Amino acid sequence: MREGKGTLYSFEYTSTAQRENAEVFARTTLWGTDAKASPAHPEQIFHWDRYLMVLSFKGFQRDLLESLLKKFKRLDAGAPPAL
């Protein structure tokens, strides 16, 4: 069942520090001082290690999120350790 259109942004950085900087920028740009999703900006931000993912859908997409996390975690498991 299709629940609506949306956008997925995914980024891989060379270090966790770079990902953290990008995440702070994304959160501030999207939500300002609110620091959370709103009807005007329903984006959901997820991160782990060097990966940052932004889901932009009007409703929470649990099935999509679970599928994506499985895929990205497999990719991360095969990556060489960060220097």
Secondary structure, 3 states (H helix, E strand, C coil): CCCCCCEEEEEECCCHHHHHHHHHHHHHHHHHHHCCCCCCCCCEEEEECCEEEEEECCCCCHHHHHHHHHHHHHHHHCCCCCC
